[in-house]
Amino acid sequence: MNTHIAAFIDTNKGTKTNDTSSTAKASKHVQIDPAVKDRKRNKKIPMDESAHTFAPSLASASSHYRRGSSPVMITDALSDVRVHYHIDPKELGHGHYGVVRKCMHRESNEWYAIKSIRKSKVSKIEVLKREIEILKEVKHPNIIELVEVFEDERYLHLVTELCTGGELFDRIIAKTQSSEGHFSEHDAAILVNDILDAIRYCHDEKGIVHRDLKPENFLFLTEAEDAPVKIIDFGLSRHDDTDLGIMQTKVGTPYYVAPEVLRREYTNMCDIWSIGVITYILLCGYPPFYGDSDTQIFESVKGGKFDFPSPEWDDISDAAKDFVTQLLQKSPIDRCVLIVHGLGHSSWLHSFAMSLTIFS
């Protein structure tokens, strides 16, 4: 196993969580293996399991929850989720803000996931409200379905479809341990096609910009190899309703953030950049932009320079490399032109995902 792949895996042991809401972000930092840094031939480093998301803080204790005060309302009414659902006490995952468990609808006996968020842990209630409204609005086979929302005095409960196949990140790690060492071009093309179609839906039909696409924010519906992939986290998302579609808030995750986001002047094309980074990782197992710290990663991203090092990229097709290069155009205008003129008709997607309805 290559040194950089082994280091990539080692840095992830014991740090796993399945809590996937915006309210579940933890500060997890990049760890660098010195042996990897010394490999100047490839200049590659391992990714941390979840390089921390940066965004306006949601984590401070809310002033809304003073002793004796009335509970803050996020929905229209308080209700008891246990009337409708039996909640399995076993945790599927947890974070600073809440816990994820399985729950079964008492009438249908169908299983779902339930995320219980402690309201006192969330300072910016309006951000949580926005995430809920966006989840209610979207309906796409590759986006997690929000089934119901319940609220009591202390918790907000989000009932969603149950995804049991694990994170995309976990499958990337598993692939690095396989004989191939990464996703095949065929499997990567299928995943990328589905992700692109979901983001096209968000951009074109709903006017929604995700702003934090990364492998940790995708779950597979089941453990099957061909299970549908689902975008699960819309915590940093917003409607593209600004003047000329220009946004300025610096949000995202270091490895995946677009250079224009770091300049605080960006459009929905920031999502296309992130998909380019994800595609690169699927095909080789490590990120195109790197550094010993967030600052160095940001400088690498702003420079926009990357390559396709040997030996991992030796057997990858030119069409795949061209596809990645198109998505990682430094200029968001160039990315936009590619989308308008049919990025979905890429020869790579057509070659390796021929049986699919190609993104357009």
C-alpha positions in Angstrom: 0.0 0.0 0.0 1.3 3.5 -0.9 2.6 5.6 2.0 0.1 8.4 1.3 -2.8 6.0 1.2 -1.8 4.3 4.4 -1.4 7.7 6.2 -4.8 8.7 4.8 -6.4 5.7 6.4 -4.5 6.0 9.7 -5.6 9.6 10.3 -9.2 8.5 10.2 -9.3 5.7 12.8 -11.4 6.4 15.8 -12.8 9.8 14.6 -16.0 8.7 12.9 -19.4 10.2 13.4 -22.6 9.8 11.4 -24.2 13.0 12.5 -24.7 14.8 9.2 -26.6 18.0 9.9 -25.1 21.4 9.7 -25.6 21.4 13.4 -23.2 18.5 13.7 -20.0 20.1 12.5 -17.0 19.3 14.6 -13.5 20.8 14.5 -11.5 18.1 12.9 -8.1 19.1 11.6 -5.8 17.9 9.0 -3.0 15.6 10.1 0.1 15.3 8.0 2.4 12.3 7.7 6.0 13.5 7.4 6.8 10.6 5.1 4.2 11.7 2.8 5.3 15.3 2.8 8.8 14.2 1.9 7.6 12.5 -1.3 8.3 15.5 -3.5 7.8 13.4 -6.6 4.0 13.3 -6.0 3.5 16.1 -3.5 0.5 14.4 -2.0 -0.9 14.4 1.5 -3.6 12.5 3.3 -7.0 14.0 3.9 -8.4 14.1 7.4 -11.7 12.3 7.9 -13.6 15.6 7.9 -11.6 18.7 7.5 -13.6 21.1 9.5 -16.3 23.2 8.0 -15.9 26.9 8.4 -19.0 29.1 8.6 -20.6 31.7 10.9 -20.8 30.1 14.3 -23.9 28.2 15.3 -22.3 26.7 18.4 -22.5 29.3 21.2 -25.2 28.9 23.9 -28.3 30.7 22.8 -29.5 33.8 24.7 -33.0 32.6 23.9 -32.8 30.0 26.7 -32.6 31.9 29.9 -34.0 30.2 33.0 -37.7 30.7 33.2 -38.1 32.0 29.7 -40.5 30.5 27.1 -39.1 28.0 24.7 -38.0 29.3 21.3 -40.3 28.0 18.6 -38.7 26.8 15.3 -41.9 25.2 14.0 -45.5 26.3 14.4 -46.4 24.1 17.3 -45.0 21.7 20.0 -45.7 18.0 19.5 -44.6 14.7 20.9 -42.7 12.6 18.3 -43.2 9.5 20.5 -46.9 9.5 19.8 -46.2 8.6 16.1 -42.8 6.9 16.3 -41.0 4.3 18.4 -37.4 5.5 18.8 -34.6 3.0 19.0 -32.4 4.0 22.0 -29.3 2.9 20.2 -27.4 5.8 18.6 -26.4 5.7 15.0 -24.3 8.8 15.5 -24.0 11.9 17.6 -22.4 15.4 17.6 -22.2 18.5 19.6 -25.8 19.4 18.9 -27.7 16.2 18.9 -28.1 12.5 18.3 -29.2 10.3 15.3 -31.2 7.1 15.9 -33.5 4.8 14.1 -37.3 5.2 14.5 -40.3 3.1 13.4 -43.6 4.6 12.5 -46.2 3.1 14.8 -48.8 2.6 12.1 -46.9 1.6 9.1 -44.0 -0.1 10.9 -41.6 1.5 8.5 -38.1 2.5 9.7 -36.7 6.0 9.4 -33.8 8.0 10.8 -34.5 10.6 13.5 -32.1 13.4 14.4 -32.8 15.0 17.7 -31.2 18.5 18.0 -30.9 20.1 21.4 -32.3 23.6 20.7 -30.2 25.2 23.5 -27.0 24.3 21.6 -28.0 26.3 18.5 -27.5 30.0 18.7 -28.7 31.0 15.2 -32.2 29.6 15.0 -32.8 31.3 11.7 -30.1 29.2 10.1 -31.7 26.0 11.4 -35.1 27.2 10.1 -33.6 27.8 6.7 -32.1 24.3 6.5 -35.5 22.8 7.4 -37.3 24.9 4.8 -34.8 23.9 2.1 -35.2 20.2 3.0 -39.0 20.5 2.8 -38.7 22.1 -0.6 -36.4 19.6 -2.3 -37.5 16.2 -3.7 -35.0 14.3 -5.8 -33.8 10.7 -5.8 -30.3 11.7 -4.8 -31.3 14.1 -2.0 -32.2 12.9 1.5 -36.0 13.1 2.0 -37.3 14.9 5.1 -40.4 13.1 6.2 -41.6 15.0 9.2 -40.5 17.6 11.8 -41.4 17.5 15.5 -40.6 20.0 18.2 -40.8 19.8 21.9 -39.6 22.3 24.6 -36.0 21.1 24.4 -35.5 19.3 21.1 -36.2 19.6 17.4 -36.7 16.2 15.8 -36.1 15.7 12.1 -37.4 12.4 10.7 -35.8 11.4 7.4 -35.5 8.4 5.1 -33.1 5.9 6.6 -29.8 5.4 4.8 -27.9 2.3 5.9 -25.1 2.2 3.4 -22.6 4.6 5.1 -20.9 7.7 3.9 -19.3 8.2 0.6 -16.1 8.9 2.5 -16.2 5.4 4.1 -16.4 3.9 0.6 -13.5 5.9 -0.6 -11.4 4.6 2.4 -12.5 1.0 1.6 -11.5 1.5 -2.0 -8.0 2.6 -1.0 -7.7 -0.8 0.8 -8.7 -2.7 -2.3 -6.4 -4.1 -4.9 -7.4 -1.3 -7.3 -6.9 1.4 -4.7 -9.7 3.7 -5.9 -13.1 3.8 -7.6 -13.2 2.5 -11.1 -13.9 5.1 -13.7 -17.3 3.4 -14.4 -18.3 3.5 -10.7 -17.0 7.1 -10.3 -18.9 8.2 -13.4 -22.2 6.8 -12.1 -21.7 8.6 -8.7 -20.7 11.9 -10.3 -23.5 11.8 -12.8 -26.0 11.4 -9.9 -24.4 14.1 -7.9 -24.4 16.5 -10.9 -28.1 15.7 -11.5 -29.0 16.5 -7.9 -27.1 19.8 -8.0 -28.6 20.7 -11.4 -32.0 20.2 -9.8 -31.0 22.4 -6.9 -29.6 25.2 -9.1 -32.0 25.2 -12.0 -35.3 24.2 -10.5 -35.1 25.4 -6.9 -32.5 28.2 -7.0 -30.6 26.6 -4.1 -26.8 26.6 -3.7 -25.4 23.9 -1.5 -22.0 25.4 -0.6 -20.5 22.5 1.3 -20.3 19.4 -1.0 -17.9 16.8 0.3 -17.8 13.0 0.7 -19.0 13.2 4.3 -22.2 14.9 3.2 -23.3 11.9 1.1 -24.9 8.7 2.3 -25.8 5.5 0.5 -29.3 4.3 0.8 -28.2 0.7 1.4 -25.0 -1.3 1.6 -25.4 -2.5 -2.0 -22.6 -1.6 -4.4 -25.1 0.1 -6.7 -27.1 1.8 -3.9 -28.3 5.4 -4.7 -26.2 8.1 -3.2 -28.0 10.9 -1.2 -26.9 14.5 -0.4 -27.7 14.7 3.4 -26.6 18.1 4.7 -28.1 21.5 3.7 -26.9 23.4 6.7 -24.8 25.9 4.7 -27.2 26.0 1.8 -29.2 29.0 0.7 -31.4 30.3 -2.1 -29.6 32.0 -4.9 -31.6 35.2 -4.4 -28.8 37.8 -4.0 -28.1 40.6 -6.6 -26.8 38.9 -9.7 -26.5 35.7 -7.8 -23.3 36.9 -6.0 -22.7 35.6 -2.4 -20.1 36.8 0.0 -20.2 34.7 3.2 -17.1 32.6 3.5 -18.4 29.0 4.1 -17.4 25.5 3.2 -14.6 23.0 3.9 -10.9 23.6 3.2 -10.2 20.8 0.7 -13.4 21.4 -1.3 -14.0 25.1 -1.2 -13.8 27.0 -4.4 -11.2 29.8 -4.8 -13.9 32.5 -5.4 -15.5 31.6 -2.1 -12.2 32.5 -0.4 -12.4 35.9 -2.2 -15.9 36.3 -0.8 -17.5 36.9 -4.2 -19.1 33.8 -5.7 -22.1 32.2 -7.4 -23.6 28.7 -7.5 -20.6 27.6 -9.6 -18.8 27.0 -6.3 -20.7 23.7 -6.1 -19.4 22.6 -9.5 -15.8 23.2 -8.2 -16.5 21.0 -5.2 -17.8 18.2 -7.4 -14.6 18.5 -9.4 -12.6 17.9 -6.2 -14.8 15.0 -5.3 -14.4 13.4 -8.7 -10.6 13.8 -8.4 -10.6 12.0 -5.0 -12.9 9.2 -6.3 -10.4 8.5 -9.1 -7.2 8.4 -7.0 -8.1 8.5 -3.3 -6.5 11.9 -2.3 -7.3 15.6 -2.9 -5.9 17.8 -5.6 -5.2 20.7 -3.3 -3.3 20.3 0.0 -1.2 22.0 2.7 0.0 21.5 6.3 -2.7 23.9 7.6 -5.9 25.5 6.6 -4.0 28.6 5.4 -1.7 26.5 3.2 -4.7 24.6 1.8 -6.4 27.9 1.0 -3.4 29.1 -0.8 -3.2 25.9 -2.8 -6.9 26.3 -3.7 -6.5 30.0 -4.6 -3.6 29.0 -6.9 -5.8 26.5 -8.6 -2.9 24.4 -9.8 -3.1 20.6 -9.7 -1.7 17.6 -11.6 -2.4 13.9 -12.2 0.6 12.2 -10.5 2.0 8.8 -11.4 1.4 6.0 -10.6 -2.2 6.5 -9.5 -3.3 8.4 -12.6 -1.3 6.3 -15.2 -4.3 4.1 -16.1 -7.0 6.8 -15.8 -8.4 7.9 -19.2 -7.7 11.2 -20.8 -11.4 11.8 -20.9 -11.6 11.5 -17.1 -8.7 13.9 -16.7 -10.3 16.4 -19.1 -13.6 16.1 -17.2 -11.9 16.9 -13.9 -10.0 19.8 -15.5 -13.2 21.2 -16.8 -14.9 21.2 -13.4 -11.8 22.7 -11.7 -11.5 25.7 -14.0 -10.3 28.5 -11.8 -12.6 31.0 -13.3 -16.3 30.4 -12.3 -17.3 32.0 -15.6 -15.5 29.3 -17.5 -17.2 26.7 -15.3 -20.6 28.3 -16.1 -19.9 28.3 -19.8 -19.1 24.5 -19.6 -22.4 23.9 -17.8 -24.4 26.0 -20.3 -22.8 24.2 -23.2 -23.5 20.7 -22.0 -21.0 19.5 -19.4 -23.4 16.6 -18.8 -22.6 15.4 -22.3 -18.9 14.9 -21.4 -17.4 12.0 -23.3 -16.3 10.6 -20.0 -19.8 10.4 -18.5 -21.1 9.0 -21.8 -18.4 6.4 -22.0 -18.6 5.1 -18.4 -22.2 5.8 -17.5 -23.9 4.9 -20.9 -26.9 3.3 -19.3 -27.8 6.3 -17.3 -29.9 9.4 -18.0 -26.9 11.8 -18.4 -26.9 15.1 -16.6 -27.8 18.0 -18.8 
